[in-house]
Amino acid sequence: MKRAMLVALGTGAIITSAAGITIGGGGAIRGAGAEHSPFERARIEQAARADQRERVETRYLAARARCDDVVGVKRDDCLISAHARRGLALLEIQAPYAR
């Protein structure tokens, strides 16, 4: 189980890094004065939001994996804390998009 979590977290980190390079590198290819179409701008925004959610999920899974080392009430408290941090992070990244 621990190996599977480690592989999942590593894979998520690599995919997230690759997505960040792709998103960041796209602006350099275009000219400095190039404008994005509304469709392309929406796609870029959605990709950025998905990247944020993926980073939150990766941190959440890492926190849950750390909870495997403890038992009993401490494990329950660890899981509750990890879940609360995930919820808070999701609320924080949602705030700029609220209208």
Backbone as CSV, one residue per row, in Angstrom:
resi,resn,N_x,N_y,N_z,CA_x,CA_y,CA_z,C_x,C_y,C_z
1,MET,0.825,-1.189,0.000,0.000,0.000,0.000,0.870,1.253,0.000
2,LYS,1.924,1.232,0.811,2.791,2.409,0.874,3.508,2.619,-0.454
3,ARG,3.917,1.527,-1.094,4.593,1.640,-2.376,3.649,2.226,-3.422
4,ALA,2.407,1.801,-3.401,1.426,2.308,-4.359,1.195,3.804,-4.155
5,MET,1.144,4.229,-2.898,0.965,5.658,-2.609,2.175,6.448,-3.101
6,LEU,3.366,5.915,-2.868,4.584,6.588,-3.299,4.628,6.698,-4.817
7,VAL,4.258,5.641,-5.508,4.233,5.675,-6.970,3.193,6.683,-7.457
8,ALA,2.029,6.694,-6.827,0.979,7.637,-7.230,1.418,9.079,-6.999
9,LEU,2.038,9.341,-5.861,2.498,10.701,-5.582,3.617,11.110,-6.539
10,GLY,4.531,10.197,-6.802,5.614,10.505,-7.738,5.095,10.771,-9.143
11,THR,4.162,9.952,-9.575,3.568,10.138,-10.898,2.830,11.474,-10.976
12,GLY,2.081,11.793,-9.927,1.374,13.071,-9.900,2.323,14.252,-9.946
13,ALA,3.436,14.152,-9.224,4.415,15.240,-9.219,5.034,15.421,-10.600
14,ILE,5.351,14.313,-11.269,5.947,14.403,-12.605,4.952,14.983,-13.600
15,ILE,3.721,14.528,-13.545,2.704,15.041,-14.466,2.456,16.520,-14.220
16,THR,2.385,16.911,-12.955,2.161,18.313,-12.617,3.317,19.172,-13.113
17,SER,4.541,18.695,-12.925,5.707,19.441,-13.393,5.684,19.574,-14.913
18,ALA,5.355,18.498,-15.594,5.308,18.531,-17.054,4.213,19.488,-17.539
19,ALA,3.070,19.485,-16.853,1.985,20.393,-17.242,2.401,21.840,-17.018
20,GLY,3.109,22.104,-15.942,3.574,23.463,-15.658,4.555,23.946,-16.706
21,ILE,5.434,23.072,-17.156,6.400,23.440,-18.191,5.673,23.711,-19.495
22,THR,4.694,22.884,-19.839,3.946,23.061,-21.063,3.153,24.363,-21.032
23,ILE,2.477,24.618,-19.925,1.676,25.839,-19.826,2.578,27.058,-19.829
24,GLY,3.672,27.004,-19.090,4.586,28.140,-19.017,5.331,28.370,-20.312
25,GLY,5.656,27.325,-21.035,6.424,27.465,-22.266,5.602,27.950,-23.443
26,GLY,4.299,27.821,-23.389,3.452,28.213,-24.509,3.505,29.697,-24.807
27,GLY,3.645,30.532,-23.790,3.701,31.974,-23.990,4.995,32.413,-24.642
28,ALA,6.073,31.676,-24.417,7.362,32.054,-24.979,7.397,31.803,-26.485
29,ILE,6.633,30.840,-26.973,6.644,30.520,-28.392,5.928,31.603,-29.190
30,ARG,4.881,32.108,-28.643,4.117,33.156,-29.312,4.880,34.480,-29.227
31,GLY,4.463,35.401,-30.066,5.061,36.729,-30.018,4.664,37.449,-28.743
32,ALA,5.431,38.452,-28.397,5.175,39.175,-27.143,3.824,39.888,-27.185
33,GLY,3.384,40.324,-28.358,2.140,41.070,-28.450,0.944,40.219,-28.856
34,ALA,1.117,38.898,-28.922,0.030,38.028,-29.382,-1.084,37.967,-28.340
35,GLU,-2.313,38.048,-28.819,-3.484,37.947,-27.950,-4.068,36.549,-28.059
36,HIS,-4.636,36.069,-26.974,-5.289,34.768,-26.979,-6.765,34.955,-27.317
37,SER,-7.301,33.984,-28.034,-8.728,34.014,-28.315,-9.475,33.690,-27.021
38,PRO,-10.749,34.059,-26.921,-11.505,33.748,-25.702,-11.546,32.248,-25.407
39,PHE,-11.622,31.429,-26.446,-11.641,29.979,-26.247,-10.306,29.504,-25.666
40,GLU,-9.215,30.004,-26.233,-7.891,29.598,-25.752,-7.641,30.115,-24.330
41,ARG,-8.088,31.328,-24.042,-7.937,31.893,-22.694,-8.698,31.046,-21.675
42,ALA,-9.902,30.602,-22.032,-10.692,29.750,-21.132,-10.010,28.404,-20.921
43,ARG,-9.417,27.854,-21.981,-8.703,26.583,-21.865,-7.495,26.717,-20.949
44,ILE,-6.760,27.817,-21.068,-5.590,28.050,-20.225,-6.014,28.211,-18.763
45,GLU,-7.101,28.951,-18.533,-7.599,29.128,-17.163,-8.034,27.796,-16.562
46,GLN,-8.722,26.983,-17.346,-9.159,25.678,-16.838,-7.968,24.779,-16.540
47,ALA,-6.943,24.838,-17.362,-5.739,24.033,-17.123,-5.042,24.493,-15.839
48,ALA,-5.017,25.807,-15.616,-4.391,26.325,-14.397,-5.179,25.894,-13.162
49,ARG,-6.499,25.938,-13.246,-7.334,25.492,-12.122,-7.137,24.008,-11.842
50,ALA,-7.082,23.206,-12.905,-6.864,21.769,-12.735,-5.501,21.504,-12.111
51,ASP,-4.502,22.294,-12.491,-3.167,22.153,-11.914,-3.194,22.480,-10.417
52,GLN,-3.911,23.528,-10.052,-4.033,23.872,-8.631,-4.698,22.744,-7.861
53,ARG,-5.798,22.219,-8.386,-6.497,21.123,-7.702,-5.611,19.895,-7.585
54,GLU,-4.824,19.619,-8.616,-3.919,18.465,-8.590,-2.854,18.624,-7.507
55,ARG,-2.328,19.846,-7.359,-1.336,20.083,-6.301,-1.953,19.910,-4.922
56,VAL,-3.192,20.374,-4.734,-3.870,20.195,-3.451,-4.076,18.712,-3.173
57,GLU,-4.518,17.961,-4.187,-4.734,16.523,-4.014,-3.433,15.792,-3.705
58,THR,-2.339,16.202,-4.333,-1.043,15.574,-4.073,-0.617,15.804,-2.629
59,ARG,-0.785,17.039,-2.146,-0.450,17.327,-0.743,-1.354,16.540,0.199
60,TYR,-2.625,16.398,-0.155,-3.575,15.653,0.671,-3.179,14.177,0.757
61,LEU,-2.831,13.594,-0.379,-2.428,12.187,-0.377,-1.141,11.974,0.409
62,ALA,-0.219,12.937,0.333,1.019,12.830,1.108,0.720,12.909,2.604
63,ALA,-0.187,13.799,2.986,-0.559,13.922,4.406,-1.249,12.650,4.887
64,ARG,-2.113,12.075,4.052,-2.775,10.818,4.437,-1.779,9.678,4.549
65,ALA,-0.781,9.673,3.689,0.240,8.625,3.753,1.035,8.718,5.047
66,ARG,1.261,9.945,5.531,1.965,10.109,6.806,1.129,9.580,7.968
67,CYS,-0.170,9.548,7.807,-1.056,9.056,8.868,-0.982,7.544,9.029
68,ASP,-0.438,6.850,8.048,-0.344,5.397,8.133,0.620,4.938,9.217
69,ASP,1.534,5.809,9.624,2.541,5.436,10.617,2.017,5.464,12.049
70,VAL,0.884,6.100,12.283,0.340,6.196,13.645,-0.918,5.340,13.752
71,VAL,-1.329,5.064,14.980,-2.501,4.216,15.200,-3.449,4.874,16.193
72,GLY,-4.655,4.355,16.218,-5.645,4.780,17.211,-6.163,6.180,16.994
73,VAL,-6.329,6.870,18.092,-6.897,8.218,18.062,-5.976,9.185,17.326
74,LYS,-4.662,8.989,17.471,-3.723,9.872,16.768,-3.885,9.748,15.254
75,ARG,-4.149,8.541,14.784,-4.369,8.344,13.345,-5.649,9.053,12.910
76,ASP,-6.695,8.921,13.694,-7.948,9.602,13.373,-7.749,11.114,13.330
77,ASP,-7.032,11.649,14.324,-6.764,13.091,14.353,-5.934,13.522,13.145
78,CYS,-4.972,12.676,12.764,-4.129,12.968,11.602,-4.980,13.011,10.331
79,LEU,-5.866,12.046,10.160,-6.723,12.004,8.973,-7.681,13.194,8.935
80,ILE,-8.232,13.536,10.089,-9.134,14.694,10.160,-8.380,15.969,9.803
81,SER,-7.167,16.101,10.326,-6.360,17.281,10.041,-6.013,17.370,8.551
82,ALA,-5.640,16.247,7.959,-5.314,16.232,6.528,-6.532,16.625,5.695
83,HIS,-7.688,16.089,6.051,-8.907,16.405,5.317,-9.282,17.881,5.479
84,ALA,-9.111,18.410,6.691,-9.431,19.824,6.935,-8.495,20.731,6.139
85,ARG,-7.206,20.395,6.094,-6.259,21.208,5.313,-6.604,21.171,3.834
86,ARG,-7.041,20.002,3.350,-7.443,19.882,1.945,-8.648,20.774,1.668
87,GLY,-9.643,20.715,2.539,-10.832,21.542,2.352,-10.516,23.027,2.377
88,LEU,-9.657,23.429,3.304,-9.265,24.835,3.397,-8.520,25.271,2.138
89,ALA,-7.612,24.425,1.659,-6.866,24.767,0.447,-7.801,24.891,-0.756
90,LEU,-8.782,23.993,-0.864,-9.734,24.076,-1.976,-10.573,25.345,-1.888
91,LEU,-10.946,25.733,-0.676,-11.697,26.987,-0.511,-10.842,28.191,-0.879
92,GLU,-9.565,28.162,-0.513,-8.684,29.286,-0.813,-8.453,29.440,-2.309
93,ILE,-8.291,28.327,-3.035,-8.059,28.478,-4.472,-9.344,28.795,-5.224
94,GLN,-10.488,28.533,-4.608,-11.776,28.833,-5.244,-12.126,30.297,-5.108
95,ALA,-11.643,30.957,-4.073,-12.039,32.335,-3.764,-11.864,33.309,-4.926
96,PRO,-10.746,33.304,-5.658,-10.605,34.272,-6.759,-11.624,34.080,-7.876
97,TYR,-12.218,32.895,-7.998,-13.152,32.616,-9.070,-14.607,32.883,-8.684
98,ALA,-14.844,33.174,-7.400,-16.205,33.450,-6.940,-16.654,34.790,-7.500
99,ARG,-17.905,34.857,-7.878,-18.405,36.117,-8.464,-19.537,36.655,-7.666
